[in-house]
Amino acid sequence: MDLKINVDTFGQDSQDWLASAEGTDRARTITLDLTTFTAGTHYPNGYLKSGYALKKLGTGKYGLFSVGDESAATIAGHLLTPVRVPTGATRVAGALHWHGSVLAAKCPHTVNAAGQATAKQITYF
């Protein structure tokens, strides 16, 4: 058992995509399936930024919600905090912001109106 304290610094993150603090105290712990993300695009610096729209996969894990997913999936929420992605990892833990308000234009990737309409507990501005 390793009980030493480790400190990782992996960049800066802005939560300016949050329209309010509503729901930030009720985030759910989730497992992210990294096969739905592209390393050079979504985590080029070794971490996923907060704000990515996520969908629940058939495996129970969560993945990136993309334009075109609207007919087959709903937005389950957004990644609340940044997540470090270790080299070679296929899944990591994260926090799902599933209830609250989001500024769509400030999200780190496009969430079009059709995608926004699939979200059950998120209000977009």
Buried (B, 14 or more C-beta within 10 A) or exposed (E): EEEEEEEEEBEEBEBEBBBEEEBBEEBBEBBBBBEBBEEEEBBEEEBBBBBBBBBBBEEEBBBBBBEEBBEEBBBBBBBBBBBBBEEEEEBBEBBBBBBBBBBBEBBBBEBEEEBBEBBEEBEBE
